[in-house]
């Protein structure tokens, strides 16, 4: 059955008018790996660009079970009540069997999933480092063009490098829980160093004392870390997403941080650095796709030779590069 060609401009106009179905189809288009979708996807992004860049982009990561989805449900509902349309990009771990999302974040964000001011898009992380889906950056642009002024990105949070999510957000929030053993173990130093705000969740009931102890430990530890590029201190906050306590302070801290980095110029510098980072990433994606399309047979032969121990991966890569650049004698 022949597939109907995608009309990128029609999708653009529909998502600009608030059509959620069109937004979903637009995201599916840019996530597509079909070569025929590459041009309309690029046209769609170009049409959206003049209408992007004016949202607040928040990255939320943390240990498994820390309550990221519960926090997003509570905080997102607070934002929509303030009149803010929000988009949540929930990056699920991928199933090793069918490669799709396995957690189903919509089922864990009960209020937001029924909120007309909220849009939730679960996407499988696949094999991408940092727990970020391959096209999350472009999805942010689509959501901004669709009128969402707060974009919340929930990452996998299973110990992978979180560099990718930091490279597409204005503020990186690290969510932790008290009483999980040594408070500084199991959390990679690099993730803590990237955090703009550290939030200890489940600070309620019998766990409140544990949460206060954890906050003290993290405050001490953060003094030993290099200063953030923003020049701002990293606050450690206590909340209970379940009981919805501490959310007002969290909201104010987020607003204060965004205002401060706008005033000191870090906001603009960070956005520019991120654009450069994603230029390099996009170039690598397109080069890889081109190599597999144009030299797939050679790659497969070399791949098999590497698996059989006939040649090293480095030598195989050199042979492939020689063929691509025309330096291959045959």
N, C-alpha and C positions, 0 to 999 in steps of 0.2 A: 504494500500500500504506500503510495507516494505521499510524502509529508508536505503539508501546506507551507509555503514560504512565509517567514516571519516579517511582518511590517513593523519595523523599529519605530518609525515616527508615530504610527497609530498607537503603539504601546506607550510611547512617551506622553502623548496627549491624554491618554486615558489615566495613566498613573498620576499625572499632574492634576487631574480633576478629582483625585481621591478614590479611584477605582482600585479596591484591594485585590481583586482578581487579576487585574492588569499588572499590578505590582508583583504579585506572585509569579505570573508568567514571565515578567521581565527578569526576575531573579533566576528563574529556571533557564532562561535564555543565556544569561552570562555565565551560569554554571556549566552549561553544555560543553562537551568535548567534541561535538561534531564540527568538522571543518567548515561545513556550510553555514553554521551559526556564528562563525567568528566575525564576519563582516557586519551583519545586523547588530550583533552585540556591541561592536565598536561604535557603530552609528548611534545606538541608544545611549551609550555612556557620553559620547560627545554632545548629544542633545541635552543631556541632564546637567552637564558641567556648570553652565551659568547659574544653575539653581541650587548649587551645593556649597558646602563650607560654612554654613551658618548654624549648624547644630552643635550641641555639646556631646562629645563622644566619650563614653565611659567604658573602660575595660574592667571586668570583674573576674577574679580568679581566686583559687583557694584549694585547700585540701579536700579530698573526697568526703562528703558527709557534712561539710561545713555549713550547708544551708544556702548555697548561692541562689538557687531557684526560689526559695522561700523569701530571701532578701529582695530579689528582683520583683517578686510578686507584691511585696509590701511597699517597697520604695517606689516602684513603678506606679502603683495605685495612688500613692501620695502625689506623684507628679501629674497624673491625669486629673486628679481632683483640683490641682492648681491651674488646670487648663492647658497643660502641655501634652501634645500628641507624641507618643513615644513608640520607638521600634525596638524590639528585643531580638537580637541575633544569638540564638542559643546553639552553641557548637557542641554537638553530642560526640562521645567516642563512637567510632565506627565498628560495626560488627565485622569480625574476621571472616564470617561466612558470606553474608550478602552485601557487605560494605555500606549498609545504611545506618541511620541513627538507631540507637538501642535504648536510650533513656526516655525519650518522649517528653521533652520539657513542657509542652503545652499541658500535659496532665498534672504537672507539678506547679503550675501558675494558674490556679483556678480563677482568681478574680480578674487577672489581666486577660486571660483567654476569652472572657466574656465582656471585656471593656471596649466600647466602640472607639475610644481614643488610642487604643494600643494595637500594635501589629507584632505578632510573634512568628519568627521564622526559624524552626529547627533545621540544622544542616549537619550532615555527617562530617567529622573532621578528616576522614580518610587517612592518608599517610603524612599530612602536612605537619611540620614541626610547630610547636607552640599551641597546639590544640585549636588552630584557626582554619576554617574551611578555605579552600583554594581561592575562592572569589569573594571573601568577606569584605575586602576593601571596596570593590565595585558595588557590592550590595549596600554598603553604607551610603554611597553616592546616590543610588536609586532611592533609598529611603529618605534622604534629605530632599531630593527633587520632588518626592511625593508629599512633602510638607511636615515630616517629623522633625521636631527640634531637639529631641534627646534620643541618642542611639546608645543602647546598652548592649555590650558584647560579653556574653558569658562563655568563658573558655573551659576546656576539659578539666584542667586542674588536677592532673595525675602525675606531676613531676616533670613534664616536658618543658623545654625552653619556652618562656612566655614572651620572647623578643618580638614575635610577630604581632601580638595584640598591642604591645606597647607602641609599636611603630604605626599604629592606625588610630590611637585614641589620645585624648587630651589629658585624661587622668586615669591612673591605674590603681585600682582598689584591690587589696589583698585581704581575703576573708579567712579567718582562722577560728578554731574552737578551743575552749579551755579543757584542761584535764586529759589531754591526749598524750601523756607521757612528757618527756623533756620538751619544753615549748620551742626549743631551737633546733630540735632534731626532726628530720623528715621534711624540712622545708629548705629547699636549695637557697643558698646565700644570694645567688643572682636574682631570684624572684623577689626576695625581701628588699634588695637594693633598688629594684625597679619601682617599688610601691610608692605612691604618692600619699596614700592613706592606708593604714592597717586597721582592720575592723575585727574585733573579737566578738563572735556571735554566740548565742545561747547563754548570754549573761543573765540568767534568771534562776529563781529557786535555789536549790542546793549548789548550783554551779556558779553562783554570783561571786563567791569568795575565790574560787579557782580562776574565774575570769579576771578578777582584780589582780591576782598574783601574776597571771599571764601578761596583763598589760604592763606591770612593773618590769617583768623580764624583757619584754620587747622594747620598752622605752630605754632601758639600759643598753640593750644590744644595738639599737639604732644610733646611739651616740658614737659607736665604734665604726660605723659605715661612712664611706665618703659622702660629702654633701651632694644633694640632688642637683641636677643641671638647672632646675627651676630656681634654686636658691632658697627654697622654702623648707621649713622643718616638716618632718613626717609625723602627723598626729596618730596616736593609738586610741581608738574609740571602743566603747563597750555598747553592744546593742542586743536586743532580743527580737529577731525578725518575727518569731512566732507570736510573741506578746506585743510586738510593735512598739517597743520602747527604745529610745536612743535614736530613732529615725530623724527627728527634727534636728538634732545636733549634727548627724551625718549629712543631712541635706544642706545645712548652713556651712559646714566645712567644705563641701564640694563647691558650693557657690563662691565661698571666699577664695578657694584655690584657683578657680577659673578666673575670677576677677583679678587676683594678684598676678597671674601669669600673662593676662592681657595687658596689664599696666606695665610690667617690667620687660615686655617684649618677648618673653619666652614662648608664649602661645604661637606667635607668627613664625618664630625661628623653628619651633618644633614641627609645625605643619609643613614648612618648607623642607626640612630634613626628611620627614616622612614621605613627601612627594618624591624626593630623590631616591629613597630606599625602594619605593614601589615601582619606580622606573626600572631600576636594576632587576627587581624580582620579575616584573612583567617581561623584560627582555630575556631573562633566563627561561621563563616559561615558554615564550614563543620560539626561542632557539631550540629548546628541547623538543617541542612539538614538530618543528621543521625537520630536525635530524631524524626523528622516528618516521616521519612521512616520506622523506626523500632517501634515507639510507637505512630503512628498517631491516632489510635482508642482511646487509653487512653487520649491523648491530647484533642481530640475532645469532649470526654465525660466530661473532667474537664473544658474545655472551656465553654461548655453549662451550667455546674453547676455554674460557676462564673457569667455568664450572668444572670442566674436566681436568684442570690443572695444566693445560697445554701452554698457557700464556698468562702473564700477570695482568691484573686489571689496568695497571699503568701503561703497559705496552699496548694493550688492546685499545685504550683510549687514544694513544698516540697514532696508532694505525688508522683509526676512524677519523681523527682530525686531519691526517694527511690526505685521506680520500676526500673529505669535505672541502679542503682548501686547494685541491688539485696538485698536491705535492706527492701523491701516490704514484709511483712509477708505472703502474698498470692502469 
